[in-house]
Amino acid sequence: MRRRINLASKSQQVDAAADKFGLKKSTVLFWVDEGVVRCERDGGDVLMVNIDDVRLQVANKNDEETKG
């Protein structure tokens, strides 16, 4: 049985999450499609994303840029 994760306390709308980290909305949605950022959906639309997941991806992206 799959557990449902309550993302409400750590969720933000996609636009707000992108703005918070200076990202394009498409970048956040790409991470959702890749499965590295959890989200809440309504049908096929992404309503909210987990801000901790976005923060982690930003950190990973920054690490890669400094190494490269």
Jmol script that loads the backbone (N, CA, C; Angstrom):
load data "model"
ATOM      1  N   MET A   1       0.834  -1.173   0.000  1.00  0.00           N
ATOM      2  CA  MET A   1       0.000   0.000   0.000  1.00  0.00           C
ATOM      3  C   MET A   1       0.889   1.250   0.000  1.00  0.00           C
ATOM      4  N   ARG A   2       0.584   2.185  -0.858  1.00  0.00           N
ATOM      5  CA  ARG A   2       1.358   3.421  -0.954  1.00  0.00           C
ATOM      6  C   ARG A   2       0.884   4.406   0.097  1.00  0.00           C
ATOM      7  N   ARG A   3       1.851   5.028   0.752  1.00  0.00           N
ATOM      8  CA  ARG A   3       1.507   6.068   1.716  1.00  0.00           C
ATOM      9  C   ARG A   3       1.352   7.387   0.987  1.00  0.00           C
ATOM     10  N   ARG A   4       0.375   8.133   1.392  1.00  0.00           N
ATOM     11  CA  ARG A   4       0.189   9.462   0.823  1.00  0.00           C
ATOM     12  C   ARG A   4       0.994  10.457   1.649  1.00  0.00           C
ATOM     13  N   ILE A   5       1.758  11.273   0.991  1.00  0.00           N
ATOM     14  CA  ILE A   5       2.603  12.245   1.669  1.00  0.00           C
ATOM     15  C   ILE A   5       1.850  13.566   1.763  1.00  0.00           C
ATOM     16  N   ASN A   6       1.785  14.125   2.952  1.00  0.00           N
ATOM     17  CA  ASN A   6       1.155  15.422   3.140  1.00  0.00           C
ATOM     18  C   ASN A   6       2.166  16.509   2.804  1.00  0.00           C
ATOM     19  N   LEU A   7       1.959  17.148   1.677  1.00  0.00           N
ATOM     20  CA  LEU A   7       2.886  18.181   1.232  1.00  0.00           C
ATOM     21  C   LEU A   7       2.424  19.583   1.599  1.00  0.00           C
ATOM     22  N   ALA A   8       1.246  19.699   2.188  1.00  0.00           N
ATOM     23  CA  ALA A   8       0.641  21.010   2.408  1.00  0.00           C
ATOM     24  C   ALA A   8       1.536  21.962   3.188  1.00  0.00           C
ATOM     25  N   SER A   9       2.211  21.471   4.205  1.00  0.00           N
ATOM     26  CA  SER A   9       3.011  22.366   5.035  1.00  0.00           C
ATOM     27  C   SER A   9       4.285  22.837   4.343  1.00  0.00           C
ATOM     28  N   LYS A  10       4.724  22.135   3.324  1.00  0.00           N
ATOM     29  CA  LYS A  10       5.967  22.499   2.649  1.00  0.00           C
ATOM     30  C   LYS A  10       5.741  22.718   1.161  1.00  0.00           C
ATOM     31  N   SER A  11       4.523  23.103   0.803  1.00  0.00           N
ATOM     32  CA  SER A  11       4.187  23.282  -0.602  1.00  0.00           C
ATOM     33  C   SER A  11       4.055  24.749  -0.958  1.00  0.00           C
ATOM     34  N   GLN A  12       4.419  25.043  -2.187  1.00  0.00           N
ATOM     35  CA  GLN A  12       4.200  26.370  -2.745  1.00  0.00           C
ATOM     36  C   GLN A  12       3.715  26.208  -4.171  1.00  0.00           C
ATOM     37  N   GLN A  13       3.014  27.222  -4.647  1.00  0.00           N
ATOM     38  CA  GLN A  13       2.614  27.205  -6.044  1.00  0.00           C
ATOM     39  C   GLN A  13       3.872  27.240  -6.904  1.00  0.00           C
ATOM     40  N   VAL A  14       3.753  26.700  -8.098  1.00  0.00           N
ATOM     41  CA  VAL A  14       4.916  26.568  -8.982  1.00  0.00           C
ATOM     42  C   VAL A  14       5.570  27.924  -9.246  1.00  0.00           C
ATOM     43  N   ASP A  15       4.769  28.921  -9.576  1.00  0.00           N
ATOM     44  CA  ASP A  15       5.325  30.251  -9.861  1.00  0.00           C
ATOM     45  C   ASP A  15       6.071  30.820  -8.657  1.00  0.00           C
ATOM     46  N   ALA A  16       5.493  30.673  -7.476  1.00  0.00           N
ATOM     47  CA  ALA A  16       6.117  31.205  -6.261  1.00  0.00           C
ATOM     48  C   ALA A  16       7.431  30.490  -5.963  1.00  0.00           C
ATOM     49  N   ALA A  17       7.451  29.180  -6.153  1.00  0.00           N
ATOM     50  CA  ALA A  17       8.674  28.408  -5.915  1.00  0.00           C
ATOM     51  C   ALA A  17       9.764  28.817  -6.902  1.00  0.00           C
ATOM     52  N   ALA A  18       9.394  28.990  -8.163  1.00  0.00           N
ATOM     53  CA  ALA A  18      10.366  29.407  -9.175  1.00  0.00           C
ATOM     54  C   ALA A  18      10.915  30.793  -8.848  1.00  0.00           C
ATOM     55  N   ASP A  19      10.027  31.722  -8.501  1.00  0.00           N
ATOM     56  CA  ASP A  19      10.453  33.083  -8.167  1.00  0.00           C
ATOM     57  C   ASP A  19      11.370  33.106  -6.948  1.00  0.00           C
ATOM     58  N   LYS A  20      11.060  32.282  -5.967  1.00  0.00           N
ATOM     59  CA  LYS A  20      11.839  32.254  -4.724  1.00  0.00           C
ATOM     60  C   LYS A  20      13.312  31.956  -4.984  1.00  0.00           C
ATOM     61  N   PHE A  21      13.584  31.104  -5.983  1.00  0.00           N
ATOM     62  CA  PHE A  21      14.958  30.696  -6.267  1.00  0.00           C
ATOM     63  C   PHE A  21      15.498  31.271  -7.576  1.00  0.00           C
ATOM     64  N   GLY A  22      14.754  32.176  -8.202  1.00  0.00           N
ATOM     65  CA  GLY A  22      15.215  32.782  -9.444  1.00  0.00           C
ATOM     66  C   GLY A  22      15.250  31.808 -10.607  1.00  0.00           C
ATOM     67  N   LEU A  23      14.297  30.877 -10.623  1.00  0.00           N
ATOM     68  CA  LEU A  23      14.233  29.853 -11.664  1.00  0.00           C
ATOM     69  C   LEU A  23      13.122  30.158 -12.655  1.00  0.00           C
ATOM     70  N   LYS A  24      13.197  29.526 -13.798  1.00  0.00           N
ATOM     71  CA  LYS A  24      12.081  29.540 -14.730  1.00  0.00           C
ATOM     72  C   LYS A  24      11.066  28.506 -14.265  1.00  0.00           C
ATOM     73  N   LYS A  25       9.803  28.793 -14.482  1.00  0.00           N
ATOM     74  CA  LYS A  25       8.742  27.845 -14.135  1.00  0.00           C
ATOM     75  C   LYS A  25       8.976  26.520 -14.848  1.00  0.00           C
ATOM     76  N   SER A  26       9.465  26.583 -16.073  1.00  0.00           N
ATOM     77  CA  SER A  26       9.697  25.362 -16.852  1.00  0.00           C
ATOM     78  C   SER A  26      10.751  24.466 -16.205  1.00  0.00           C
ATOM     79  N   THR A  27      11.723  25.059 -15.518  1.00  0.00           N
ATOM     80  CA  THR A  27      12.744  24.266 -14.825  1.00  0.00           C
ATOM     81  C   THR A  27      12.120  23.467 -13.694  1.00  0.00           C
ATOM     82  N   VAL A  28      11.269  24.119 -12.904  1.00  0.00           N
ATOM     83  CA  VAL A  28      10.595  23.432 -11.798  1.00  0.00           C
ATOM     84  C   VAL A  28       9.706  22.316 -12.340  1.00  0.00           C
ATOM     85  N   LEU A  29       8.972  22.597 -13.407  1.00  0.00           N
ATOM     86  CA  LEU A  29       8.098  21.574 -13.993  1.00  0.00           C
ATOM     87  C   LEU A  29       8.905  20.426 -14.596  1.00  0.00           C
ATOM     88  N   PHE A  30      10.084  20.710 -15.135  1.00  0.00           N
ATOM     89  CA  PHE A  30      10.966  19.654 -15.636  1.00  0.00           C
ATOM     90  C   PHE A  30      11.363  18.726 -14.499  1.00  0.00           C
ATOM     91  N   TRP A  31      11.733  19.296 -13.361  1.00  0.00           N
ATOM     92  CA  TRP A  31      12.099  18.480 -12.201  1.00  0.00           C
ATOM     93  C   TRP A  31      10.925  17.632 -11.726  1.00  0.00           C
ATOM     94  N   VAL A  32       9.719  18.183 -11.814  1.00  0.00           N
ATOM     95  CA  VAL A  32       8.519  17.401 -11.469  1.00  0.00           C
ATOM     96  C   VAL A  32       8.398  16.221 -12.421  1.00  0.00           C
ATOM     97  N   ASP A  33       8.534  16.483 -13.720  1.00  0.00           N
ATOM     98  CA  ASP A  33       8.435  15.413 -14.724  1.00  0.00           C
ATOM     99  C   ASP A  33       9.515  14.352 -14.534  1.00  0.00           C
ATOM    100  N   GLU A  34      10.698  14.769 -14.094  1.00  0.00           N
ATOM    101  CA  GLU A  34      11.795  13.831 -13.851  1.00  0.00           C
ATOM    102  C   GLU A  34      11.592  13.032 -12.566  1.00  0.00           C
ATOM    103  N   GLY A  35      10.668  13.471 -11.736  1.00  0.00           N
ATOM    104  CA  GLY A  35      10.370  12.752 -10.499  1.00  0.00           C
ATOM    105  C   GLY A  35      11.236  13.135  -9.319  1.00  0.00           C
ATOM    106  N   VAL A  36      11.978  14.230  -9.430  1.00  0.00           N
ATOM    107  CA  VAL A  36      12.845  14.637  -8.325  1.00  0.00           C
ATOM    108  C   VAL A  36      12.208  15.705  -7.436  1.00  0.00           C
ATOM    109  N   VAL A  37      11.106  16.281  -7.888  1.00  0.00           N
ATOM    110  CA  VAL A  37      10.334  17.227  -7.079  1.00  0.00           C
ATOM    111  C   VAL A  37       8.911  16.699  -6.980  1.00  0.00           C
ATOM    112  N   ARG A  38       8.476  16.479  -5.740  1.00  0.00           N
ATOM    113  CA  ARG A  38       7.107  15.996  -5.515  1.00  0.00           C
ATOM    114  C   ARG A  38       6.120  17.141  -5.716  1.00  0.00           C
ATOM    115  N   CYS A  39       4.909  16.771  -6.090  1.00  0.00           N
ATOM    116  CA  CYS A  39       3.913  17.796  -6.366  1.00  0.00           C
ATOM    117  C   CYS A  39       2.513  17.308  -6.023  1.00  0.00           C
ATOM    118  N   GLU A  40       1.601  18.265  -5.999  1.00  0.00           N
ATOM    119  CA  GLU A  40       0.181  17.979  -5.913  1.00  0.00           C
ATOM    120  C   GLU A  40      -0.409  18.368  -7.255  1.00  0.00           C
ATOM    121  N   ARG A  41      -1.237  17.486  -7.789  1.00  0.00           N
ATOM    122  CA  ARG A  41      -1.826  17.720  -9.108  1.00  0.00           C
ATOM    123  C   ARG A  41      -3.341  17.770  -9.025  1.00  0.00           C
ATOM    124  N   ASP A  42      -3.920  18.447  -9.981  1.00  0.00           N
ATOM    125  CA  ASP A  42      -5.361  18.411 -10.204  1.00  0.00           C
ATOM    126  C   ASP A  42      -5.524  17.998 -11.653  1.00  0.00           C
ATOM    127  N   GLY A  43      -5.874  16.738 -11.848  1.00  0.00           N
ATOM    128  CA  GLY A  43      -5.877  16.204 -13.203  1.00  0.00           C
ATOM    129  C   GLY A  43      -4.444  16.144 -13.684  1.00  0.00           C
ATOM    130  N   GLY A  44      -4.148  16.801 -14.781  1.00  0.00           N
ATOM    131  CA  GLY A  44      -2.781  16.817 -15.294  1.00  0.00           C
ATOM    132  C   GLY A  44      -1.998  18.054 -14.897  1.00  0.00           C
ATOM    133  N   ASP A  45      -2.660  18.992 -14.234  1.00  0.00           N
ATOM    134  CA  ASP A  45      -2.015  20.258 -13.883  1.00  0.00           C
ATOM    135  C   ASP A  45      -1.292  20.170 -12.545  1.00  0.00           C
ATOM    136  N   VAL A  46      -0.081  20.690 -12.506  1.00  0.00           N
ATOM    137  CA  VAL A  46       0.679  20.760 -11.260  1.00  0.00           C
ATOM    138  C   VAL A  46       0.219  22.009 -10.513  1.00  0.00           C
ATOM    139  N   LEU A  47      -0.304  21.805  -9.307  1.00  0.00           N
ATOM    140  CA  LEU A  47      -0.790  22.927  -8.511  1.00  0.00           C
ATOM    141  C   LEU A  47       0.252  23.434  -7.529  1.00  0.00           C
ATOM    142  N   MET A  48       0.894  22.501  -6.825  1.00  0.00           N
ATOM    143  CA  MET A  48       1.843  22.847  -5.775  1.00  0.00           C
ATOM    144  C   MET A  48       3.064  21.948  -5.894  1.00  0.00           C
ATOM    145  N   VAL A  49       4.210  22.466  -5.477  1.00  0.00           N
ATOM    146  CA  VAL A  49       5.435  21.664  -5.442  1.00  0.00           C
ATOM    147  C   VAL A  49       6.014  21.700  -4.033  1.00  0.00           C
ATOM    148  N   ASN A  50       6.769  20.672  -3.703  1.00  0.00           N
ATOM    149  CA  ASN A  50       7.416  20.589  -2.399  1.00  0.00           C
ATOM    150  C   ASN A  50       8.649  21.483  -2.415  1.00  0.00           C
ATOM    151  N   ILE A  51       8.645  22.490  -1.562  1.00  0.00           N
ATOM    152  CA  ILE A  51       9.712  23.489  -1.581  1.00  0.00           C
ATOM    153  C   ILE A  51      11.049  22.906  -1.139  1.00  0.00           C
ATOM    154  N   ASP A  52      11.030  21.913  -0.264  1.00  0.00           N
ATOM    155  CA  ASP A  52      12.287  21.270   0.145  1.00  0.00           C
ATOM    156  C   ASP A  52      12.933  20.539  -1.025  1.00  0.00           C
ATOM    157  N   ASP A  53      12.107  19.900  -1.861  1.00  0.00           N
ATOM    158  CA  ASP A  53      12.629  19.217  -3.049  1.00  0.00           C
ATOM    159  C   ASP A  53      13.239  20.224  -4.025  1.00  0.00           C
ATOM    160  N   VAL A  54      12.565  21.369  -4.198  1.00  0.00           N
ATOM    161  CA  VAL A  54      13.093  22.408  -5.092  1.00  0.00           C
ATOM    162  C   VAL A  54      14.416  22.930  -4.542  1.00  0.00           C
ATOM    163  N   ARG A  55      14.459  23.186  -3.245  1.00  0.00           N
ATOM    164  CA  ARG A  55      15.688  23.676  -2.597  1.00  0.00           C
ATOM    165  C   ARG A  55      16.851  22.703  -2.831  1.00  0.00           C
ATOM    166  N   LEU A  56      16.578  21.417  -2.711  1.00  0.00           N
ATOM    167  CA  LEU A  56      17.610  20.402  -2.922  1.00  0.00           C
ATOM    168  C   LEU A  56      18.110  20.413  -4.365  1.00  0.00           C
ATOM    169  N   GLN A  57      17.208  20.553  -5.323  1.00  0.00           N
ATOM    170  CA  GLN A  57      17.615  20.581  -6.725  1.00  0.00           C
ATOM    171  C   GLN A  57      18.429  21.831  -7.040  1.00  0.00           C
ATOM    172  N   VAL A  58      18.068  22.954  -6.429  1.00  0.00           N
ATOM    173  CA  VAL A  58      18.846  24.186  -6.617  1.00  0.00           C
ATOM    174  C   VAL A  58      20.256  23.994  -6.071  1.00  0.00           C
ATOM    175  N   ALA A  59      20.366  23.381  -4.903  1.00  0.00           N
ATOM    176  CA  ALA A  59      21.686  23.121  -4.317  1.00  0.00           C
ATOM    177  C   ALA A  59      22.503  22.200  -5.213  1.00  0.00           C
ATOM    178  N   ASN A  60      21.873  21.158  -5.745  1.00  0.00           N
ATOM    179  CA  ASN A  60      22.573  20.237  -6.648  1.00  0.00           C
ATOM    180  C   ASN A  60      23.029  20.954  -7.910  1.00  0.00           C
ATOM    181  N   LYS A  61      22.165  21.810  -8.445  1.00  0.00           N
ATOM    182  CA  LYS A  61      22.488  22.566  -9.656  1.00  0.00           C
ATOM    183  C   LYS A  61      23.672  23.497  -9.395  1.00  0.00           C
ATOM    184  N   ASN A  62      23.670  24.166  -8.250  1.00  0.00           N
ATOM    185  CA  ASN A  62      24.772  25.072  -7.903  1.00  0.00           C
ATOM    186  C   ASN A  62      26.076  24.312  -7.705  1.00  0.00           C
ATOM    187  N   ASP A  63      26.000  23.128  -7.087  1.00  0.00           N
ATOM    188  CA  ASP A  63      27.196  22.301  -6.907  1.00  0.00           C
ATOM    189  C   ASP A  63      27.796  21.900  -8.249  1.00  0.00           C
ATOM    190  N   GLU A  64      26.940  21.512  -9.191  1.00  0.00           N
ATOM    191  CA  GLU A  64      27.414  21.098 -10.516  1.00  0.00           C
ATOM    192  C   GLU A  64      28.066  22.263 -11.248  1.00  0.00           C
ATOM    193  N   GLU A  65      27.483  23.460 -11.101  1.00  0.00           N
ATOM    194  CA  GLU A  65      28.032  24.628 -11.789  1.00  0.00           C
ATOM    195  C   GLU A  65      29.392  25.025 -11.223  1.00  0.00           C
ATOM    196  N   THR A  66      29.585  24.879  -9.923  1.00  0.00           N
ATOM    197  CA  THR A  66      30.871  25.252  -9.330  1.00  0.00           C
ATOM    198  C   THR A  66      31.955  24.222  -9.625  1.00  0.00           C
ATOM    199  N   LYS A  67      31.557  22.964  -9.825  1.00  0.00           N
ATOM    200  CA  LYS A  67      32.528  21.915 -10.159  1.00  0.00           C
ATOM    201  C   LYS A  67      32.950  21.993 -11.617  1.00  0.00           C
ATOM    202  N   GLY A  68      31.995  22.407 -12.480  1.00  0.00           N
ATOM    203  CA  GLY A  68      32.239  22.397 -13.909  1.00  0.00           C
ATOM    204  C   GLY A  68      33.061  23.524 -14.351  1.00  0.00           C
TER     205      GLY A  68
END
end "model"
wireframe off; spacefill off
backbone 0.3
color backbone group
